[in-house]
Amino acid sequence: MDIKLSHTKKGSICSIHDYDSIEDFLKSLGISRNLIKNSLSRPKRLKPVRKKEALSLANEILNPYLVNCCYHGKEIEVIADDELFLVVNKPVGIHCHPLDYSQNDTVLNFIRSRYHFDSLYLLKEHEKGLLNRLDQVTSGVLIYCKRSIIHKELRENFAHFAKKKYYLAVVRGDFNREGKVVSYLGATGPKKSLVVEDTKNGRPVEAFFKKEVYDHKNNLSLVSVQLKTGARHQIRFQLSNLGFPILGDELYGAESSDRVYLHAFQYALEYKEVEYHYEAVPDGLFEDLLNLNC
């Protein structure tokens, strides 16, 4: 089998055997039936494949888990580049990873354009070596594990290895709901995009909230959040549920702003008795509020 790829929408592939159909050929390469069905019409899928016949197929089919190396966004700050981890300060407004080969300008595209870690190629999942994930609207510490074997070990018990997960959020008003918060999270809406309280069947999550500074002039509070567990939209939901939605987070009832003011500030890991500490210094409004506390 010979595959030729480009950064255009299609690549060519040639089989060294005959197959009853393109679908059978692609399944022999480990490509899922769902991806094949969603990408090709039935007549195309059922077309026979002849030995040494060149086929032109979308790169999304030929490379369902490969990240392309096209990145045209702004430079991403690398916080640390050590033996095991590459850590970046993820900018607000970009995704952590692509969902198929055609997508670019995500953090993983940035990493792929500059590095060649084995986890970029060996892990058959969209997140590759990412140990934590941040929403598109969230900035801050994002940790990438370079080695696929170690990534598997860490991801399977991340709560054990992650010793500290601190976030910063800006909310409107004088925050007065400090302390431990336990919620039970479910999801609703199109594609389960909205997190809600589900005390019967929801996933239990826990966090500690503390007001760091209150800006009387602008009626804004800077809140630190220590995550004990981590779940999608956890902080966004919990602060909204406390009556203090994150500034700019219209999905959870806040007023509009130039961004959603949530930032992954500090992470600490311990692996093989070695401690790793990472911090992403925020800018803009976060920095202004932090300076009030000096």
BAVO-674250 format. One record per residue (C-alpha): residue number from 1; residue in three letters; x, y, z. Coordinates in steps of 0.25 Angstrom, whole numbers. Layout:
N
<pt seq="NUM" type="ALA" px="X" py="Y" pz="Z"/>
...
//
This chain:
294
<pt seq="1" type="MET" px="0" py="0" pz="0"/>
<pt seq="2" type="ASP" px="5" py="14" pz="-4"/>
<pt seq="3" type="ILE" px="-1" py="27" pz="2"/>
<pt seq="4" type="LYS" px="3" py="41" pz="-3"/>
<pt seq="5" type="LEU" px="-3" py="52" pz="5"/>
<pt seq="6" type="SER" px="-3" py="67" pz="3"/>
<pt seq="7" type="HIS" px="-9" py="79" pz="11"/>
<pt seq="8" type="THR" px="-20" py="80" pz="1"/>
<pt seq="9" type="LYS" px="-33" py="73" pz="3"/>
<pt seq="10" type="LYS" px="-30" py="60" pz="-4"/>
<pt seq="11" type="GLY" px="-19" py="50" pz="-4"/>
<pt seq="12" type="SER" px="-16" py="37" pz="-12"/>
<pt seq="13" type="ILE" px="-15" py="23" pz="-8"/>
<pt seq="14" type="CYS" px="-11" py="10" pz="-15"/>
<pt seq="15" type="SER" px="-14" py="-4" pz="-10"/>
<pt seq="16" type="ILE" px="-5" py="-16" pz="-13"/>
<pt seq="17" type="HIS" px="-17" py="-25" pz="-13"/>
<pt seq="18" type="ASP" px="-31" py="-26" pz="-19"/>
<pt seq="19" type="TYR" px="-43" py="-23" pz="-10"/>
<pt seq="20" type="ASP" px="-58" py="-25" pz="-12"/>
<pt seq="21" type="SER" px="-61" py="-10" pz="-9"/>
<pt seq="22" type="ILE" px="-54" py="2" pz="-4"/>
<pt seq="23" type="GLU" px="-61" py="0" pz="9"/>
<pt seq="24" type="ASP" px="-54" py="-13" pz="11"/>
<pt seq="25" type="PHE" px="-41" py="-7" pz="7"/>
<pt seq="26" type="LEU" px="-42" py="4" pz="17"/>
<pt seq="27" type="LYS" px="-47" py="-5" pz="28"/>
<pt seq="28" type="SER" px="-34" py="-13" pz="26"/>
<pt seq="29" type="LEU" px="-26" py="0" pz="29"/>
<pt seq="30" type="GLY" px="-33" py="1" pz="43"/>
<pt seq="31" type="ILE" px="-42" py="12" pz="38"/>
<pt seq="32" type="SER" px="-56" py="12" pz="45"/>
<pt seq="33" type="ARG" px="-68" py="8" pz="38"/>
<pt seq="34" type="ASN" px="-76" py="21" pz="43"/>
<pt seq="35" type="LEU" px="-65" py="30" pz="38"/>
<pt seq="36" type="ILE" px="-66" py="23" pz="24"/>
<pt seq="37" type="LYS" px="-81" py="24" pz="24"/>
<pt seq="38" type="ASN" px="-81" py="38" pz="28"/>
<pt seq="39" type="SER" px="-70" py="42" pz="17"/>
<pt seq="40" type="LEU" px="-74" py="34" pz="5"/>
<pt seq="41" type="SER" px="-87" py="31" pz="-3"/>
<pt seq="42" type="ARG" px="-92" py="17" pz="-4"/>
<pt seq="43" type="PRO" px="-88" py="16" pz="-18"/>
<pt seq="44" type="LYS" px="-74" py="21" pz="-15"/>
<pt seq="45" type="ARG" px="-73" py="11" pz="-3"/>
<pt seq="46" type="LEU" px="-77" py="-1" pz="-11"/>
<pt seq="47" type="LYS" px="-68" py="2" pz="-23"/>
<pt seq="48" type="PRO" px="-57" py="-10" pz="-24"/>
<pt seq="49" type="VAL" px="-43" py="-7" pz="-22"/>
<pt seq="50" type="ARG" px="-33" py="-13" pz="-32"/>
<pt seq="51" type="LYS" px="-18" py="-16" pz="-29"/>
<pt seq="52" type="LYS" px="-9" py="-4" pz="-32"/>
<pt seq="53" type="GLU" px="-21" py="5" pz="-35"/>
<pt seq="54" type="ALA" px="-19" py="19" pz="-30"/>
<pt seq="55" type="LEU" px="-31" py="24" pz="-21"/>
<pt seq="56" type="SER" px="-33" py="39" pz="-18"/>
<pt seq="57" type="LEU" px="-39" py="40" pz="-5"/>
<pt seq="58" type="ALA" px="-41" py="52" pz="6"/>
<pt seq="59" type="ASN" px="-30" py="53" pz="15"/>
<pt seq="60" type="GLU" px="-40" py="53" pz="27"/>
<pt seq="61" type="ILE" px="-42" py="38" pz="23"/>
<pt seq="62" type="LEU" px="-28" py="34" pz="21"/>
<pt seq="63" type="ASN" px="-23" py="41" pz="33"/>
<pt seq="64" type="PRO" px="-34" py="40" pz="44"/>
<pt seq="65" type="TYR" px="-25" py="43" pz="55"/>
<pt seq="66" type="LEU" px="-13" py="50" pz="49"/>
<pt seq="67" type="VAL" px="-11" py="65" pz="52"/>
<pt seq="68" type="ASN" px="-7" py="73" pz="40"/>
<pt seq="69" type="CYS" px="5" py="83" pz="42"/>
<pt seq="70" type="CYS" px="-2" py="95" pz="37"/>
<pt seq="71" type="TYR" px="-3" py="106" pz="47"/>
<pt seq="72" type="HIS" px="-5" py="121" pz="44"/>
<pt seq="73" type="GLY" px="-9" py="126" pz="57"/>
<pt seq="74" type="LYS" px="-1" py="135" pz="66"/>
<pt seq="75" type="GLU" px="11" py="130" pz="73"/>
<pt seq="76" type="ILE" px="7" py="122" pz="86"/>
<pt seq="77" type="GLU" px="16" py="124" pz="98"/>
<pt seq="78" type="VAL" px="23" py="111" pz="102"/>
<pt seq="79" type="ILE" px="24" py="111" pz="118"/>
<pt seq="80" type="ALA" px="32" py="99" pz="119"/>
<pt seq="81" type="ASP" px="39" py="88" pz="110"/>
<pt seq="82" type="ASP" px="45" py="77" pz="119"/>
<pt seq="83" type="GLU" px="48" py="63" pz="117"/>
<pt seq="84" type="LEU" px="33" py="58" pz="118"/>
<pt seq="85" type="PHE" px="24" py="70" pz="116"/>
<pt seq="86" type="LEU" px="22" py="82" pz="107"/>
<pt seq="87" type="VAL" px="14" py="92" pz="114"/>
<pt seq="88" type="VAL" px="8" py="104" pz="107"/>
<pt seq="89" type="ASN" px="0" py="117" pz="111"/>
<pt seq="90" type="LYS" px="-13" py="114" pz="102"/>
<pt seq="91" type="PRO" px="-18" py="127" pz="97"/>
<pt seq="92" type="VAL" px="-33" py="130" pz="98"/>
<pt seq="93" type="GLY" px="-41" py="127" pz="85"/>
<pt seq="94" type="ILE" px="-34" py="115" pz="79"/>
<pt seq="95" type="HIS" px="-37" py="100" pz="81"/>
<pt seq="96" type="CYS" px="-28" py="90" pz="88"/>
<pt seq="97" type="HIS" px="-29" py="80" pz="77"/>
<pt seq="98" type="PRO" px="-35" py="78" pz="63"/>
<pt seq="99" type="LEU" px="-46" py="68" pz="60"/>
<pt seq="100" type="ASP" px="-41" py="63" pz="47"/>
<pt seq="101" type="TYR" px="-29" py="65" pz="38"/>
<pt seq="102" type="SER" px="-35" py="77" pz="30"/>
<pt seq="103" type="GLN" px="-35" py="86" pz="43"/>
<pt seq="104" type="ASN" px="-23" py="95" pz="46"/>
<pt seq="105" type="ASP" px="-20" py="106" pz="55"/>
<pt seq="106" type="THR" px="-22" py="98" pz="68"/>
<pt seq="107" type="VAL" px="-12" py="96" pz="79"/>
<pt seq="108" type="LEU" px="-8" py="83" pz="74"/>
<pt seq="109" type="ASN" px="-6" py="88" pz="60"/>
<pt seq="110" type="PHE" px="4" py="98" pz="66"/>
<pt seq="111" type="ILE" px="11" py="87" pz="74"/>
<pt seq="112" type="ARG" px="11" py="78" pz="61"/>
<pt seq="113" type="SER" px="17" py="89" pz="53"/>
<pt seq="114" type="ARG" px="29" py="90" pz="62"/>
<pt seq="115" type="TYR" px="31" py="76" pz="69"/>
<pt seq="116" type="HIS" px="31" py="61" pz="66"/>
<pt seq="117" type="PHE" px="27" py="54" pz="79"/>
<pt seq="118" type="ASP" px="23" py="40" pz="77"/>
<pt seq="119" type="SER" px="9" py="43" pz="84"/>
<pt seq="120" type="LEU" px="6" py="51" pz="72"/>
<pt seq="121" type="TYR" px="6" py="39" pz="63"/>
<pt seq="122" type="LEU" px="3" py="27" pz="72"/>
<pt seq="123" type="LEU" px="-9" py="31" pz="80"/>
<pt seq="124" type="LYS" px="-22" py="28" pz="72"/>
<pt seq="125" type="GLU" px="-30" py="39" pz="79"/>
<pt seq="126" type="HIS" px="-33" py="54" pz="75"/>
<pt seq="127" type="GLU" px="-26" py="59" pz="88"/>
<pt seq="128" type="LYS" px="-13" py="52" pz="86"/>
<pt seq="129" type="GLY" px="-4" py="55" pz="97"/>
<pt seq="130" type="LEU" px="-12" py="65" pz="104"/>
<pt seq="131" type="LEU" px="-13" py="63" pz="119"/>
<pt seq="132" type="ASN" px="-23" py="74" pz="122"/>
<pt seq="133" type="ARG" px="-33" py="81" pz="113"/>
<pt seq="134" type="LEU" px="-38" py="95" pz="112"/>
<pt seq="135" type="ASP" px="-50" py="101" pz="106"/>
<pt seq="136" type="GLN" px="-48" py="110" pz="93"/>
<pt seq="137" type="VAL" px="-52" py="122" pz="102"/>
<pt seq="138" type="THR" px="-42" py="118" pz="113"/>
<pt seq="139" type="SER" px="-27" py="122" pz="114"/>
<pt seq="140" type="GLY" px="-16" py="117" pz="122"/>
<pt seq="141" type="VAL" px="-7" py="105" pz="125"/>
<pt seq="142" type="LEU" px="-9" py="93" pz="115"/>
<pt seq="143" type="ILE" px="0" py="81" pz="117"/>
<pt seq="144" type="TYR" px="4" py="72" pz="106"/>
<pt seq="145" type="CYS" px="11" py="58" pz="109"/>
<pt seq="146" type="LYS" px="22" py="55" pz="99"/>
<pt seq="147" type="ARG" px="22" py="40" pz="101"/>
<pt seq="148" type="SER" px="10" py="31" pz="98"/>
<pt seq="149" type="ILE" px="12" py="21" pz="108"/>
<pt seq="150" type="ILE" px="14" py="31" pz="120"/>
<pt seq="151" type="HIS" px="2" py="38" pz="115"/>
<pt seq="152" type="LYS" px="-7" py="26" pz="116"/>
<pt seq="153" type="GLU" px="-2" py="24" pz="130"/>
<pt seq="154" type="LEU" px="-5" py="38" pz="134"/>
<pt seq="155" type="ARG" px="-18" py="40" pz="128"/>
<pt seq="156" type="GLU" px="-24" py="27" pz="134"/>
<pt seq="157" type="ASN" px="-22" py="33" pz="148"/>
<pt seq="158" type="PHE" px="-20" py="48" pz="146"/>
<pt seq="159" type="ALA" px="-26" py="51" pz="159"/>
<pt seq="160" type="HIS" px="-15" py="44" pz="166"/>
<pt seq="161" type="PHE" px="-4" py="50" pz="159"/>
<pt seq="162" type="ALA" px="-10" py="65" pz="158"/>
<pt seq="163" type="LYS" px="-6" py="71" pz="171"/>
<pt seq="164" type="LYS" px="-11" py="85" pz="168"/>
<pt seq="165" type="LYS" px="-21" py="91" pz="158"/>
<pt seq="166" type="TYR" px="-23" py="106" pz="161"/>
<pt seq="167" type="TYR" px="-32" py="115" pz="152"/>
<pt seq="168" type="LEU" px="-35" py="130" pz="152"/>
<pt seq="169" type="ALA" px="-49" py="135" pz="148"/>
<pt seq="170" type="VAL" px="-54" py="149" pz="148"/>
<pt seq="171" type="VAL" px="-69" py="151" pz="152"/>
<pt seq="172" type="ARG" px="-78" py="163" pz="154"/>
<pt seq="173" type="GLY" px="-81" py="167" pz="168"/>
<pt seq="174" type="ASP" px="-75" py="165" pz="182"/>
<pt seq="175" type="PHE" px="-73" py="150" pz="182"/>
<pt seq="176" type="ASN" px="-78" py="145" pz="195"/>
<pt seq="177" type="ARG" px="-79" py="130" pz="193"/>
<pt seq="178" type="GLU" px="-65" py="125" pz="197"/>
<pt seq="179" type="GLY" px="-63" py="111" pz="201"/>
<pt seq="180" type="LYS" px="-65" py="97" pz="197"/>
<pt seq="181" type="VAL" px="-75" py="94" pz="186"/>
<pt seq="182" type="VAL" px="-80" py="80" pz="182"/>
<pt seq="183" type="SER" px="-89" py="79" pz="169"/>
<pt seq="184" type="TYR" px="-95" py="67" pz="161"/>
<pt seq="185" type="LEU" px="-93" py="70" pz="147"/>
<pt seq="186" type="GLY" px="-102" py="66" pz="135"/>
<pt seq="187" type="ALA" px="-103" py="72" pz="121"/>
<pt seq="188" type="THR" px="-115" py="76" pz="112"/>
<pt seq="189" type="GLY" px="-117" py="84" pz="99"/>
<pt seq="190" type="PRO" px="-112" py="81" pz="85"/>
<pt seq="191" type="LYS" px="-100" py="72" pz="86"/>
<pt seq="192" type="LYS" px="-101" py="73" pz="101"/>
<pt seq="193" type="SER" px="-94" py="86" pz="100"/>
<pt seq="194" type="LEU" px="-100" py="92" pz="113"/>
<pt seq="195" type="VAL" px="-96" py="87" pz="127"/>
<pt seq="196" type="VAL" px="-108" py="86" pz="137"/>
<pt seq="197" type="GLU" px="-110" py="81" pz="152"/>
<pt seq="198" type="ASP" px="-114" py="66" pz="152"/>
<pt seq="199" type="THR" px="-115" py="62" pz="166"/>
<pt seq="200" type="LYS" px="-120" py="48" pz="163"/>
<pt seq="201" type="ASN" px="-111" py="43" pz="151"/>
<pt seq="202" type="GLY" px="-100" py="54" pz="150"/>
<pt seq="203" type="ARG" px="-85" py="53" pz="152"/>
<pt seq="204" type="PRO" px="-81" py="58" pz="166"/>
<pt seq="205" type="VAL" px="-70" py="69" pz="165"/>
<pt seq="206" type="GLU" px="-64" py="78" pz="175"/>
<pt seq="207" type="ALA" px="-56" py="91" pz="176"/>
<pt seq="208" type="PHE" px="-52" py="102" pz="186"/>
<pt seq="209" type="PHE" px="-55" py="116" pz="183"/>
<pt seq="210" type="LYS" px="-48" py="128" pz="189"/>
<pt seq="211" type="LYS" px="-49" py="143" pz="186"/>
<pt seq="212" type="GLU" px="-35" py="149" pz="184"/>
<pt seq="213" type="VAL" px="-39" py="163" pz="181"/>
<pt seq="214" type="TYR" px="-51" py="172" pz="180"/>
<pt seq="215" type="ASP" px="-50" py="184" pz="171"/>
<pt seq="216" type="HIS" px="-60" py="194" pz="177"/>
<pt seq="217" type="LYS" px="-59" py="204" pz="165"/>
<pt seq="218" type="ASN" px="-63" py="194" pz="154"/>
<pt seq="219" type="ASN" px="-71" py="184" pz="163"/>
<pt seq="220" type="LEU" px="-63" py="172" pz="159"/>
<pt seq="221" type="SER" px="-57" py="161" pz="167"/>
<pt seq="222" type="LEU" px="-45" py="152" pz="164"/>
<pt seq="223" type="VAL" px="-48" py="138" pz="169"/>
<pt seq="224" type="SER" px="-38" py="127" pz="170"/>
<pt seq="225" type="VAL" px="-43" py="113" pz="168"/>
<pt seq="226" type="GLN" px="-36" py="100" pz="173"/>
<pt seq="227" type="LEU" px="-41" py="88" pz="165"/>
<pt seq="228" type="LYS" px="-42" py="75" pz="173"/>
<pt seq="229" type="THR" px="-49" py="68" pz="161"/>
<pt seq="230" type="GLY" px="-49" py="73" pz="147"/>
<pt seq="231" type="ALA" px="-61" py="73" pz="137"/>
<pt seq="232" type="ARG" px="-65" py="80" pz="125"/>
<pt seq="233" type="HIS" px="-71" py="94" pz="128"/>
<pt seq="234" type="GLN" px="-70" py="91" pz="143"/>
<pt seq="235" type="ILE" px="-65" py="104" pz="148"/>
<pt seq="236" type="ARG" px="-74" py="112" pz="138"/>
<pt seq="237" type="PHE" px="-86" py="104" pz="143"/>
<pt seq="238" type="GLN" px="-83" py="105" pz="158"/>
<pt seq="239" type="LEU" px="-80" py="120" pz="158"/>
<pt seq="240" type="SER" px="-93" py="122" pz="150"/>
<pt seq="241" type="ASN" px="-100" py="113" pz="160"/>
<pt seq="242" type="LEU" px="-95" py="122" pz="172"/>
<pt seq="243" type="GLY" px="-101" py="134" pz="165"/>
<pt seq="244" type="PHE" px="-87" py="139" pz="160"/>
<pt seq="245" type="PRO" px="-86" py="135" pz="145"/>
<pt seq="246" type="ILE" px="-72" py="138" pz="139"/>
<pt seq="247" type="LEU" px="-71" py="151" pz="132"/>
<pt seq="248" type="GLY" px="-74" py="149" pz="117"/>
<pt seq="249" type="ASP" px="-80" py="135" pz="119"/>
<pt seq="250" type="GLU" px="-93" py="138" pz="112"/>
<pt seq="251" type="LEU" px="-96" py="123" pz="111"/>
<pt seq="252" type="TYR" px="-97" py="122" pz="126"/>
<pt seq="253" type="GLY" px="-104" py="135" pz="128"/>
<pt seq="254" type="ALA" px="-94" py="146" pz="129"/>
<pt seq="255" type="GLU" px="-93" py="159" pz="122"/>
<pt seq="256" type="SER" px="-85" py="160" pz="109"/>
<pt seq="257" type="SER" px="-71" py="164" pz="109"/>
<pt seq="258" type="ASP" px="-58" py="163" pz="100"/>
<pt seq="259" type="ARG" px="-56" py="149" pz="105"/>
<pt seq="260" type="VAL" px="-60" py="139" pz="116"/>
<pt seq="261" type="TYR" px="-51" py="142" pz="127"/>
<pt seq="262" type="LEU" px="-46" py="128" pz="132"/>
<pt seq="263" type="HIS" px="-31" py="125" pz="132"/>
<pt seq="264" type="ALA" px="-24" py="112" pz="136"/>
<pt seq="265" type="PHE" px="-14" py="119" pz="145"/>
<pt seq="266" type="GLN" px="-5" py="108" pz="152"/>
<pt seq="267" type="TYR" px="-4" py="93" pz="150"/>
<pt seq="268" type="ALA" px="5" py="83" pz="159"/>
<pt seq="269" type="LEU" px="8" py="69" pz="155"/>
<pt seq="270" type="GLU" px="16" py="58" pz="163"/>
<pt seq="271" type="TYR" px="21" py="46" pz="155"/>
<pt seq="272" type="LYS" px="32" py="36" pz="159"/>
<pt seq="273" type="GLU" px="34" py="45" pz="171"/>
<pt seq="274" type="VAL" px="38" py="57" pz="163"/>
<pt seq="275" type="GLU" px="29" py="69" pz="164"/>
<pt seq="276" type="TYR" px="26" py="78" pz="152"/>
<pt seq="277" type="HIS" px="20" py="92" pz="155"/>
<pt seq="278" type="TYR" px="14" py="101" pz="143"/>
<pt seq="279" type="GLU" px="9" py="115" pz="143"/>
<pt seq="280" type="ALA" px="3" py="123" pz="132"/>
<pt seq="281" type="VAL" px="3" py="138" pz="136"/>
<pt seq="282" type="PRO" px="-10" py="144" pz="131"/>
<pt seq="283" type="ASP" px="-11" py="158" pz="125"/>
<pt seq="284" type="GLY" px="-21" py="168" pz="122"/>
<pt seq="285" type="LEU" px="-32" py="170" pz="133"/>
<pt seq="286" type="PHE" px="-27" py="158" pz="141"/>
<pt seq="287" type="GLU" px="-14" py="165" pz="142"/>
<pt seq="288" type="ASP" px="-21" py="178" pz="146"/>
<pt seq="289" type="LEU" px="-28" py="172" pz="157"/>
<pt seq="290" type="LEU" px="-16" py="164" pz="162"/>
<pt seq="291" type="ASN" px="-9" py="177" pz="163"/>
<pt seq="292" type="LEU" px="-19" py="183" pz="172"/>
<pt seq="293" type="ASN" px="-16" py="172" pz="182"/>
<pt seq="294" type="CYS" px="-1" py="176" pz="182"/>
//
